[in-house]
């Protein structure tokens, strides 16, 4: 059975936005010195938009949210094999807002962002 063209267009639009965030994250990480806080924001956004594309493709409604855990649970309900990577990537949720305002910086001693970033790389750069 052919896919609904509107659903296909919606999923593709989300993926196009996710690709732009991936590109921005790569630019940030390639800068000297790397702009890790901004890259984390774009990684979170890329995962969020990728999950929304997956849900749109499967015609599953989702709330307007940045919560990767919530979106991930909806995706896992469709495809349980995604669970390990999406559970790990959920740690990127806080980077949707953490560095968006003045006065908040990325501590060089606090490396807890490495685990969700690694999960993101495994899930989206395969």
The first five atom37 places (N, CA, C, CB, O) and aatype in JSON, in Angstrom:
{
  "aatype": [20, 20, 20, 20, 20, 20, 20, 20, 20, 20, 20, 20, 20, 20, 20, 20, 20, 20, 20, 20, 20, 20, 20, 20, 20, 20, 20, 20, 20, 20, 20, 20, 20, 20, 20, 20, 20, 20, 20, 20, 20, 20, 20, 20, 20, 20, 20, 20, 20, 20, 20, 20, 20, 20, 20, 20, 20, 20, 20, 20, 20, 20, 20, 20, 20, 20, 20, 20, 20, 20, 20, 20, 20, 20, 20, 20, 20, 20, 20, 20, 20, 20, 20, 20, 20, 20, 20, 20, 20, 20, 20, 20, 20, 20, 20, 20, 20, 20, 20, 20, 20, 20, 20, 20, 20, 20, 20, 20, 20, 20, 20, 20, 20, 20, 20, 20, 20, 20, 20, 20, 20, 20, 20, 20, 20, 20],
  "atom_mask": [
    [1, 1, 1, 1, 1],
    [1, 1, 1, 1, 1],
    [1, 1, 1, 1, 1],
    [1, 1, 1, 1, 1],
    [1, 1, 1, 1, 1],
    [1, 1, 1, 1, 1],
    [1, 1, 1, 1, 1],
    [1, 1, 1, 1, 1],
    [1, 1, 1, 1, 1],
    [1, 1, 1, 1, 1],
    [1, 1, 1, 1, 1],
    [1, 1, 1, 1, 1],
    [1, 1, 1, 1, 1],
    [1, 1, 1, 1, 1],
    [1, 1, 1, 1, 1],
    [1, 1, 1, 1, 1],
    [1, 1, 1, 1, 1],
    [1, 1, 1, 1, 1],
    [1, 1, 1, 1, 1],
    [1, 1, 1, 1, 1],
    [1, 1, 1, 1, 1],
    [1, 1, 1, 1, 1],
    [1, 1, 1, 1, 1],
    [1, 1, 1, 1, 1],
    [1, 1, 1, 1, 1],
    [1, 1, 1, 1, 1],
    [1, 1, 1, 1, 1],
    [1, 1, 1, 1, 1],
    [1, 1, 1, 1, 1],
    [1, 1, 1, 1, 1],
    [1, 1, 1, 1, 1],
    [1, 1, 1, 1, 1],
    [1, 1, 1, 1, 1],
    [1, 1, 1, 1, 1],
    [1, 1, 1, 1, 1],
    [1, 1, 1, 1, 1],
    [1, 1, 1, 1, 1],
    [1, 1, 1, 1, 1],
    [1, 1, 1, 1, 1],
    [1, 1, 1, 1, 1],
    [1, 1, 1, 1, 1],
    [1, 1, 1, 1, 1],
    [1, 1, 1, 1, 1],
    [1, 1, 1, 1, 1],
    [1, 1, 1, 1, 1],
    [1, 1, 1, 1, 1],
    [1, 1, 1, 1, 1],
    [1, 1, 1, 1, 1],
    [1, 1, 1, 1, 1],
    [1, 1, 1, 1, 1],
    [1, 1, 1, 1, 1],
    [1, 1, 1, 1, 1],
    [1, 1, 1, 1, 1],
    [1, 1, 1, 1, 1],
    [1, 1, 1, 1, 1],
    [1, 1, 1, 1, 1],
    [1, 1, 1, 1, 1],
    [1, 1, 1, 1, 1],
    [1, 1, 1, 1, 1],
    [1, 1, 1, 1, 1],
    [1, 1, 1, 1, 1],
    [1, 1, 1, 1, 1],
    [1, 1, 1, 1, 1],
    [1, 1, 1, 1, 1],
    [1, 1, 1, 1, 1],
    [1, 1, 1, 1, 1],
    [1, 1, 1, 1, 1],
    [1, 1, 1, 1, 1],
    [1, 1, 1, 1, 1],
    [1, 1, 1, 1, 1],
    [1, 1, 1, 1, 1],
    [1, 1, 1, 1, 1],
    [1, 1, 1, 1, 1],
    [1, 1, 1, 1, 1],
    [1, 1, 1, 1, 1],
    [1, 1, 1, 1, 1],
    [1, 1, 1, 1, 1],
    [1, 1, 1, 1, 1],
    [1, 1, 1, 1, 1],
    [1, 1, 1, 1, 1],
    [1, 1, 1, 1, 1],
    [1, 1, 1, 1, 1],
    [1, 1, 1, 1, 1],
    [1, 1, 1, 1, 1],
    [1, 1, 1, 1, 1],
    [1, 1, 1, 1, 1],
    [1, 1, 1, 1, 1],
    [1, 1, 1, 1, 1],
    [1, 1, 1, 1, 1],
    [1, 1, 1, 1, 1],
    [1, 1, 1, 1, 1],
    [1, 1, 1, 1, 1],
    [1, 1, 1, 1, 1],
    [1, 1, 1, 1, 1],
    [1, 1, 1, 1, 1],
    [1, 1, 1, 1, 1],
    [1, 1, 1, 1, 1],
    [1, 1, 1, 1, 1],
    [1, 1, 1, 1, 1],
    [1, 1, 1, 1, 1],
    [1, 1, 1, 1, 1],
    [1, 1, 1, 1, 1],
    [1, 1, 1, 1, 1],
    [1, 1, 1, 1, 1],
    [1, 1, 1, 1, 1],
    [1, 1, 1, 1, 1],
    [1, 1, 1, 1, 1],
    [1, 1, 1, 1, 1],
    [1, 1, 1, 1, 1],
    [1, 1, 1, 1, 1],
    [1, 1, 1, 1, 1],
    [1, 1, 1, 1, 1],
    [1, 1, 1, 1, 1],
    [1, 1, 1, 1, 1],
    [1, 1, 1, 1, 1],
    [1, 1, 1, 1, 1],
    [1, 1, 1, 1, 1],
    [1, 1, 1, 1, 1],
    [1, 1, 1, 1, 1],
    [1, 1, 1, 1, 1],
    [1, 1, 1, 1, 1],
    [1, 1, 1, 1, 1],
    [1, 1, 1, 1, 1],
    [1, 1, 1, 1, 1],
    [1, 1, 1, 1, 1],
    [1, 1, 1, 1, 1]
  ],
  "atom_positions": [
    [[0.84, -1.18, 0.0], [0.0, 0.0, 0.0], [0.89, 1.25, 0.0], [-0.96, -0.01, 1.22], [1.78, 1.36, 0.85]],
    [[0.68, 2.16, -0.92], [1.51, 3.36, -1.01], [1.3, 4.28, 0.2], [1.22, 4.11, -2.31], [0.21, 4.35, 0.78]],
    [[2.37, 4.98, 0.55], [2.32, 5.95, 1.66], [1.54, 7.19, 1.24], [3.75, 6.34, 2.11], [1.54, 7.59, 0.08]],
    [[0.87, 7.78, 2.22], [0.17, 9.04, 2.02], [1.2, 10.12, 1.68], [-0.66, 9.43, 3.3], [2.13, 10.33, 2.46]],
    [[1.07, 10.81, 0.54], [2.04, 11.82, 0.13], [2.23, 12.93, 1.17], [1.62, 12.42, -1.18], [3.34, 13.46, 1.32]],
    [[1.17, 13.29, 1.86], [1.28, 14.34, 2.88], [2.15, 13.87, 4.05], [-0.12, 14.74, 3.39], [2.96, 14.64, 4.57]],
    [[1.98, 12.62, 4.45], [2.79, 12.05, 5.54], [4.25, 11.96, 5.12], [2.26, 10.66, 5.94], [5.14, 12.27, 5.92]],
    [[4.49, 11.55, 3.89], [5.86, 11.47, 3.37], [6.5, 12.86, 3.36], [5.86, 10.86, 1.94], [7.65, 13.02, 3.77]],
    [[5.77, 13.85, 2.89], [6.29, 15.22, 2.84], [6.6, 15.74, 4.24], [5.28, 16.16, 2.14], [7.61, 16.41, 4.45]],
    [[5.74, 15.44, 5.2], [5.95, 15.88, 6.58], [7.21, 15.25, 7.16], [4.73, 15.53, 7.45], [8.03, 15.94, 7.76]],
    [[7.37, 13.95, 6.98], [8.57, 13.27, 7.5], [9.83, 13.81, 6.83], [8.46, 11.74, 7.27], [10.84, 14.04, 7.49]],
    [[9.78, 14.03, 5.53], [10.94, 14.57, 4.81], [11.29, 15.98, 5.29], [10.67, 14.59, 3.31], [12.46, 16.33, 5.4]],
    [[10.28, 16.79, 5.59], [10.52, 18.15, 6.08], [11.23, 18.11, 7.43], [9.18, 18.94, 6.19], [12.16, 18.88, 7.68]],
    [[10.78, 17.2, 8.33], [11.46, 17.06, 9.62], [12.91, 16.61, 9.42], [10.71, 16.06, 10.52], [13.81, 17.12, 10.09]],
    [[13.14, 15.67, 8.51], [14.51, 15.18, 8.26], [15.4, 16.26, 7.65], [14.47, 13.96, 7.34], [16.59, 16.32, 7.95]],
    [[14.83, 17.1, 6.8], [15.61, 18.2, 6.22], [16.08, 19.14, 7.32], [14.78, 18.97, 5.17], [17.23, 19.59, 7.31]],
    [[15.2, 19.45, 8.27], [15.58, 20.3, 9.4], [16.63, 19.62, 10.26], [14.34, 20.65, 10.25], [17.57, 20.26, 10.73]],
    [[16.48, 18.32, 10.47], [17.47, 17.57, 11.27], [18.84, 17.6, 10.6], [17.01, 16.1, 11.47], [19.86, 17.74, 11.28]],
    [[18.87, 17.47, 9.28], [20.15, 17.53, 8.55], [20.85, 18.87, 8.74], [19.92, 17.28, 7.06], [22.07, 18.92, 8.86]],
    [[20.07, 19.96, 8.77], [20.67, 21.27, 9.01], [21.29, 21.35, 10.41], [19.61, 22.37, 8.85], [22.36, 21.94, 10.58]],
    [[20.62, 20.77, 11.39], [21.2, 20.75, 12.73], [22.45, 19.88, 12.78], [20.17, 20.24, 13.74], [23.41, 20.23, 13.47]],
    [[22.45, 18.76, 12.08], [23.66, 17.93, 12.02], [24.83, 18.7, 11.41], [23.4, 16.65, 11.21], [25.96, 18.65, 11.9]],
    [[24.53, 19.42, 10.36], [25.57, 20.22, 9.71], [26.11, 21.29, 10.67], [25.01, 20.89, 8.43], [27.32, 21.49, 10.76]],
    [[25.22, 21.94, 11.37], [25.63, 22.97, 12.33], [26.48, 22.36, 13.45], [24.4, 23.67, 12.92], [27.47, 22.96, 13.87]],
    [[26.09, 21.19, 13.93], [26.87, 20.53, 14.99], [28.27, 20.18, 14.49], [26.15, 19.25, 15.47], [29.26, 20.36, 15.21]],
    [[28.36, 19.7, 13.27], [29.69, 19.37, 12.71], [30.56, 20.62, 12.58], [29.53, 18.69, 11.34], [31.75, 20.57, 12.88]],
    [[29.98, 21.72, 12.14], [30.73, 22.98, 12.03], [31.21, 23.41, 13.41], [29.84, 24.1, 11.39], [32.37, 23.78, 13.59]],
    [[30.31, 23.36, 14.4], [30.68, 23.75, 15.76], [31.81, 22.88, 16.31], [29.47, 23.66, 16.68], [32.74, 23.4, 16.94]],
    [[31.74, 21.58, 16.09], [32.77, 20.68, 16.61], [34.08, 20.8, 15.83], [32.28, 19.25, 16.56], [35.14, 20.48, 16.36]],
    [[34.0, 21.27, 14.6], [35.2, 21.45, 13.79], [35.89, 22.79, 14.01], [34.86, 21.32, 12.34], [37.0, 23.0, 13.52]],
    [[35.24, 23.69, 14.74], [35.83, 25.0, 15.01], [37.03, 24.84, 15.94], [34.77, 25.96, 15.64], [37.15, 23.85, 16.66]],
    [[37.9, 25.83, 15.92], [39.07, 25.81, 16.81], [39.05, 27.04, 17.69], [40.4, 25.75, 16.0], [39.31, 28.14, 17.2]],
    [[38.75, 26.9, 18.95], [38.39, 25.66, 19.66], [36.95, 25.26, 19.36], [38.59, 25.84, 21.19], [36.14, 26.09, 18.94]],
    [[36.62, 23.99, 19.57], [35.25, 23.52, 19.3], [34.23, 24.28, 20.16], [35.15, 22.01, 19.57], [34.51, 24.64, 21.3]],
    [[33.06, 24.5, 19.6], [31.97, 25.17, 20.31], [31.01, 24.07, 20.78], [31.23, 26.24, 19.39], [29.94, 23.85, 20.2]],
    [[31.43, 23.38, 21.83], [30.72, 22.19, 22.29], [29.31, 22.51, 22.76], [31.49, 21.52, 23.41], [28.38, 21.76, 22.47]],
    [[29.12, 23.61, 23.48], [27.78, 23.92, 23.98], [26.79, 24.11, 22.83], [27.82, 25.2, 24.86], [25.66, 23.63, 22.92]],
    [[27.19, 24.79, 21.78], [26.31, 24.98, 20.64], [26.1, 23.67, 19.89], [26.88, 26.05, 19.7], [25.0, 23.39, 19.4]],
    [[27.16, 22.86, 19.78], [27.03, 21.56, 19.12], [26.04, 20.67, 19.86], [28.4, 20.86, 19.04], [25.25, 19.96, 19.24]],
    [[26.07, 20.71, 21.2], [25.13, 19.92, 21.98], [23.69, 20.35, 21.7], [25.44, 20.05, 23.49], [22.8, 19.51, 21.58]],
    [[23.47, 21.65, 21.6], [22.13, 22.15, 21.25], [21.69, 21.56, 19.91], [22.12, 23.71, 21.2], [20.58, 21.05, 19.78]],
    [[22.57, 21.65, 18.91], [22.19, 21.16, 17.58], [22.04, 19.65, 17.55], [23.24, 21.59, 16.55], [21.22, 19.13, 16.79]],
    [[22.81, 18.93, 18.35], [22.64, 17.47, 18.44], [21.28, 17.13, 19.03], [23.76, 16.83, 19.3], [20.57, 16.26, 18.52]],
    [[20.91, 17.83, 20.1], [19.59, 17.6, 20.69], [18.5, 17.88, 19.66], [19.4, 18.49, 21.94], [17.55, 17.11, 19.53]],
    [[18.65, 18.98, 18.95], [17.64, 19.36, 17.95], [17.57, 18.34, 16.82], [17.96, 20.75, 17.39], [16.48, 18.02, 16.35]],
    [[18.72, 17.82, 16.38], [18.73, 16.83, 15.31], [18.02, 15.56, 15.75], [20.17, 16.51, 14.89], [17.23, 15.0, 14.99]],
    [[18.29, 15.1, 16.96], [17.62, 13.9, 17.46], [16.12, 14.15, 17.58], [18.21, 13.47, 18.84], [15.31, 13.34, 17.13]],
    [[15.75, 15.28, 18.16], [14.33, 15.62, 18.32], [13.62, 15.6, 16.97], [14.18, 17.0, 18.98], [12.54, 15.01, 16.84]],
    [[14.21, 16.24, 15.98], [13.56, 16.32, 14.66], [13.56, 14.97, 13.96], [14.28, 17.37, 13.78], [12.62, 14.65, 13.22]],
    [[14.6, 14.18, 14.18], [14.62, 12.83, 13.62], [13.51, 11.96, 14.21], [15.97, 12.18, 13.87], [12.86, 11.21, 13.49]],
    [[13.32, 12.08, 15.52], [12.25, 11.31, 16.17], [10.88, 11.77, 15.68], [12.33, 11.45, 17.7], [9.98, 10.96, 15.47]],
    [[10.73, 13.07, 15.51], [9.45, 13.59, 15.01], [9.22, 13.14, 13.57], [9.43, 15.14, 15.11], [8.07, 12.91, 13.18]],
    [[10.27, 13.03, 12.78], [10.13, 12.49, 11.42], [9.66, 11.05, 11.46], [11.47, 12.59, 10.65], [8.77, 10.66, 10.7]],
    [[10.26, 10.26, 12.34], [9.89, 8.84, 12.49], [8.41, 8.73, 12.88], [10.79, 8.14, 13.55], [7.67, 7.92, 12.32]],
    [[8.0, 9.55, 13.85], [6.61, 9.51, 14.28], [5.67, 10.0, 13.18], [6.42, 10.37, 15.53], [4.6, 9.43, 12.98]],
    [[6.06, 11.03, 12.46], [5.23, 11.53, 11.34], [5.09, 10.45, 10.28], [5.85, 12.81, 10.73], [4.0, 10.25, 9.73]],
    [[6.18, 9.76, 9.98], [6.16, 8.68, 8.98], [5.16, 7.6, 9.37], [7.56, 8.07, 8.83], [4.48, 7.02, 8.52]],
    [[5.09, 7.33, 10.68], [4.17, 6.29, 11.18], [2.81, 6.85, 11.57], [4.8, 5.59, 12.37], [1.99, 6.15, 12.17]],
    [[2.58, 8.11, 11.24], [1.29, 8.77, 11.49], [0.91, 8.74, 12.97], [0.2, 8.1, 10.67], [-0.24, 8.48, 13.33]],
    [[1.91, 9.0, 13.82], [1.69, 9.06, 15.26], [1.78, 10.52, 15.7], [2.72, 8.16, 16.04], [2.79, 11.18, 15.45]],
    [[0.75, 11.01, 16.34], [0.73, 12.4, 16.82], [1.71, 12.55, 17.98], [-0.71, 12.82, 17.26], [1.92, 11.61, 18.75]],
    [[2.3, 13.72, 18.1], [3.22, 14.0, 19.21], [3.0, 15.43, 19.68], [4.71, 13.78, 18.79], [2.57, 16.3, 18.92]],
    [[3.31, 15.63, 20.96], [3.18, 16.97, 21.54], [4.32, 17.85, 21.05], [3.18, 16.9, 23.09], [5.35, 17.36, 20.59]],
    [[4.11, 19.16, 21.16], [5.17, 20.12, 20.89], [6.09, 20.08, 22.12], [4.6, 21.59, 20.61], [5.78, 20.7, 23.14]],
    [[7.2, 19.36, 22.03], [8.07, 19.15, 23.17], [9.51, 18.99, 22.71], [7.62, 17.92, 23.98], [9.78, 18.63, 21.56]],
    [[10.44, 19.26, 23.64], [11.86, 18.99, 23.39], [12.3, 17.74, 24.14], [12.73, 20.2, 23.8], [13.48, 17.37, 24.08]],
    [[11.4, 17.09, 24.84], [11.72, 15.95, 25.7], [11.99, 14.7, 24.86], [10.58, 15.69, 26.69], [11.07, 14.07, 24.35]],
    [[13.27, 14.37, 24.72], [13.65, 13.21, 23.91], [13.2, 11.9, 24.53], [15.16, 13.18, 23.7], [12.96, 10.92, 23.82]],
    [[13.08, 11.87, 25.85], [12.58, 10.66, 26.51], [11.14, 10.38, 26.12], [12.68, 10.8, 28.03], [10.78, 9.25, 25.8]],
    [[10.32, 11.41, 26.14], [8.91, 11.27, 25.76], [8.78, 10.85, 24.3], [8.16, 12.59, 26.01], [8.05, 9.92, 23.98]],
    [[9.48, 11.56, 23.42], [9.42, 11.22, 21.99], [10.0, 9.82, 21.73], [10.19, 12.27, 21.15], [9.47, 9.06, 20.93]],
    [[11.09, 9.51, 22.44], [11.71, 8.2, 22.29], [10.79, 7.07, 22.69], [12.98, 8.12, 23.1], [10.74, 6.03, 22.02]],
    [[10.05, 7.25, 23.78], [9.1, 6.21, 24.21], [8.03, 5.97, 23.14], [8.42, 6.61, 25.54], [7.62, 4.83, 22.91]],
    [[7.59, 7.03, 22.49], [6.61, 6.86, 21.42], [7.22, 6.07, 20.26], [6.11, 8.24, 20.92], [6.55, 5.24, 19.64]],
    [[8.5, 6.34, 19.96], [9.17, 5.63, 18.87], [9.4, 4.17, 19.22], [10.5, 6.3, 18.54], [9.24, 3.29, 18.37]],
    [[9.78, 3.91, 20.47], [10.02, 2.53, 20.92], [8.74, 1.71, 20.87], [10.6, 2.53, 22.35], [8.78, 0.5, 20.65]],
    [[7.6, 2.35, 21.08], [6.32, 1.64, 20.97], [6.11, 1.13, 19.54], [5.16, 2.57, 21.38], [5.4, 0.14, 19.33]],
    [[6.72, 1.8, 18.59], [6.62, 1.39, 17.18], [7.71, 0.38, 16.85], [6.72, 2.61, 16.24], [7.46, -0.62, 16.17]],
    [[8.93, 0.64, 17.33], [10.08, -0.22, 17.04], [10.92, -0.39, 18.3], [10.93, 0.38, 15.88], [11.77, 0.45, 18.59]],
    [[10.7, -1.47, 19.05], [11.4, -1.68, 20.31], [12.93, -1.79, 20.2], [10.88, -2.91, 20.96], [13.63, -1.59, 21.19]],
    [[13.45, -2.11, 19.02], [14.91, -2.23, 18.88], [15.62, -0.9, 19.04], [15.25, -2.83, 17.52], [16.84, -0.87, 19.22]],
    [[14.89, 0.21, 18.96], [15.47, 1.54, 19.12], [15.74, 1.9, 20.59], [14.56, 2.58, 18.5], [16.44, 2.86, 20.87]],
    [[15.19, 1.13, 21.5], [15.19, 1.49, 22.92], [16.56, 1.81, 23.51], [14.58, 0.39, 23.7], [16.7, 2.85, 24.14]],
    [[17.58, 0.98, 23.33], [18.87, 1.29, 23.99], [19.47, 2.63, 23.54], [19.88, 0.18, 23.71], [19.91, 3.42, 24.37]],
    [[19.48, 2.88, 22.25], [20.05, 4.14, 21.75], [19.2, 5.34, 22.15], [20.19, 4.08, 20.24], [19.74, 6.38, 22.52]],
    [[17.88, 5.2, 22.09], [17.03, 6.33, 22.43], [17.04, 6.63, 23.93], [15.61, 6.07, 21.98], [16.94, 7.79, 24.33]],
    [[17.16, 5.59, 24.75], [17.27, 5.82, 26.2], [18.54, 6.6, 26.5], [17.25, 4.47, 26.97], [18.52, 7.53, 27.31]],
    [[19.65, 6.22, 25.87], [20.92, 6.92, 26.09], [20.88, 8.34, 25.54], [22.07, 6.14, 25.46], [21.38, 9.27, 26.17]],
    [[20.29, 8.52, 24.36], [20.23, 9.84, 23.74], [19.3, 10.8, 24.47], [19.79, 9.71, 22.29], [19.4, 12.01, 24.3]],
    [[18.39, 10.26, 25.29], [17.46, 11.12, 26.05], [18.21, 12.1, 26.93], [16.51, 10.26, 26.9], [17.67, 13.15, 27.28]],
    [[19.43, 11.77, 27.31], [20.25, 12.67, 28.11], [20.57, 13.98, 27.41], [21.51, 11.99, 28.49], [21.02, 14.94, 28.05]],
    [[20.37, 14.04, 26.11], [20.6, 15.3, 25.38], [19.46, 16.31, 25.58], [20.76, 15.0, 23.89], [19.61, 17.48, 25.23]],
    [[18.34, 15.87, 26.15], [17.17, 16.75, 26.29], [17.52, 18.1, 26.89], [16.11, 16.08, 27.14], [17.1, 19.13, 26.37]],
    [[18.29, 18.1, 27.96], [18.57, 19.36, 28.66], [19.33, 20.36, 27.8], [19.37, 19.08, 29.92], [19.31, 21.56, 28.09]],
    [[19.99, 19.89, 26.75], [20.78, 20.8, 25.92], [19.91, 21.59, 24.93], [21.83, 20.03, 25.17], [20.42, 22.41, 24.17]],
    [[18.6, 21.32, 24.94], [17.68, 22.15, 24.16], [17.61, 23.55, 24.75], [16.27, 21.52, 24.11], [17.27, 24.5, 24.06]],
    [[17.94, 23.67, 26.03], [17.82, 24.96, 26.71], [19.03, 25.34, 27.56], [16.61, 24.96, 27.57], [19.22, 26.52, 27.84]],
    [[19.85, 24.38, 27.99], [20.89, 24.62, 28.99], [21.8, 25.82, 28.67], [21.74, 23.39, 29.13], [22.08, 26.62, 29.57]],
    [[22.25, 25.97, 27.44], [23.22, 27.02, 27.11], [22.62, 28.14, 26.27], [24.39, 26.41, 26.37], [23.36, 28.92, 25.67]],
    [[21.32, 28.24, 26.24], [20.67, 29.23, 25.39], [20.65, 30.63, 26.01], [19.26, 28.8, 25.07], [20.3, 31.6, 25.34]],
    [[21.01, 30.73, 27.28], [20.92, 32.0, 27.98], [22.27, 32.4, 28.56], [19.86, 31.93, 29.09], [23.09, 31.54, 28.85]],
    [[22.51, 33.71, 28.73], [23.78, 34.17, 29.28], [24.0, 33.64, 30.7], [23.84, 35.7, 29.28], [23.06, 33.37, 31.44]],
    [[25.28, 33.5, 31.04], [25.64, 33.11, 32.39], [25.77, 31.63, 32.61], [24.64, 33.63, 33.32], [26.24, 31.21, 33.67]],
    [[25.38, 30.81, 31.64], [25.52, 29.36, 31.78], [26.59, 28.9, 30.81], [24.15, 28.63, 31.51], [26.5, 29.13, 29.6]],
    [[27.6, 28.25, 31.35], [28.71, 27.8, 30.51], [28.91, 26.3, 30.67], [30.0, 28.55, 30.86], [28.42, 25.69, 31.63]],
    [[29.61, 25.73, 29.74], [29.94, 24.31, 29.78], [31.19, 24.15, 30.62], [30.15, 23.73, 28.34], [32.24, 24.67, 30.28]],
    [[31.08, 23.44, 31.7], [32.21, 23.21, 32.58], [33.13, 22.16, 31.95], [31.75, 22.76, 33.98], [32.67, 21.1, 31.53]],
    [[34.4, 22.47, 31.89], [35.34, 21.51, 31.32], [35.48, 20.28, 32.21], [36.72, 22.17, 31.12], [35.91, 19.22, 31.75]],
    [[35.11, 20.41, 33.48], [35.2, 19.27, 34.4], [33.96, 18.39, 34.33], [35.4, 19.76, 35.82], [34.03, 17.2, 34.66]],
    [[32.84, 18.94, 33.92], [31.61, 18.18, 33.86], [31.49, 17.56, 32.47], [30.38, 19.08, 34.19], [31.17, 18.25, 31.5]],
    [[31.73, 16.28, 32.39], [31.73, 15.58, 31.1], [30.51, 14.7, 30.91], [32.98, 14.74, 30.97], [30.53, 13.8, 30.07]],
    [[29.43, 14.94, 31.68], [28.27, 14.05, 31.56], [27.6, 14.14, 30.2], [27.27, 14.36, 32.63], [26.78, 13.29, 29.87]],
    [[27.92, 15.15, 29.4], [27.36, 15.28, 28.07], [27.95, 14.27, 27.1], [27.58, 16.69, 27.55], [27.38, 14.01, 26.05]],
    [[29.1, 13.69, 27.46], [29.77, 12.75, 26.53], [28.94, 11.5, 26.24], [31.11, 12.34, 27.1], [28.89, 11.05, 25.09]],
    [[28.28, 10.93, 27.26], [27.52, 9.7, 27.05], [26.34, 9.91, 26.09], [27.0, 9.17, 28.38], [26.21, 9.16, 25.13]],
    [[25.47, 10.92, 26.32], [24.38, 11.11, 25.35], [24.88, 11.53, 23.98], [23.4, 12.14, 25.86], [24.27, 11.19, 22.97]],
    [[25.99, 12.28, 23.92], [26.53, 12.67, 22.62], [27.02, 11.43, 21.87], [27.68, 13.69, 22.79], [26.82, 11.32, 20.66]],
    [[27.67, 10.51, 22.58], [28.11, 9.26, 21.95], [26.92, 8.44, 21.46], [28.95, 8.43, 22.93], [26.97, 7.86, 20.38]],
    [[25.86, 8.41, 22.25], [24.65, 7.69, 21.83], [24.07, 8.31, 20.58], [23.6, 7.68, 22.96], [23.64, 7.61, 19.66]],
    [[24.06, 9.65, 20.56], [23.55, 10.35, 19.38], [24.38, 9.98, 18.15], [23.58, 11.88, 19.6], [23.83, 9.7, 17.08]],
    [[25.69, 9.96, 18.31], [26.55, 9.64, 17.18], [26.29, 8.22, 16.69], [28.03, 9.82, 17.57], [26.24, 7.97, 15.49]],
    [[26.12, 7.27, 17.62], [25.84, 5.88, 17.22], [24.51, 5.79, 16.48], [25.82, 4.95, 18.46], [24.4, 5.11, 15.46]],
    [[23.5, 6.49, 17.0], [22.15, 6.37, 16.44], [22.01, 7.07, 15.1], [21.14, 6.94, 17.4], [21.29, 6.57, 14.23]],
    [[22.67, 8.22, 14.91], [22.39, 9.05, 13.75], [23.49, 9.1, 12.72], [22.11, 10.41, 14.19], [23.27, 9.61, 11.62]],
    [[24.66, 8.59, 13.05], [25.76, 8.64, 12.08], [26.09, 7.26, 11.52], [26.99, 9.24, 12.72], [27.14, 7.08, 10.9]],
    [[25.2, 6.29, 11.72], [25.43, 4.95, 11.17], [25.35, 4.99, 9.67], [24.44, 3.94, 11.74], [25.52, 3.96, 9.02]]
  ]
}
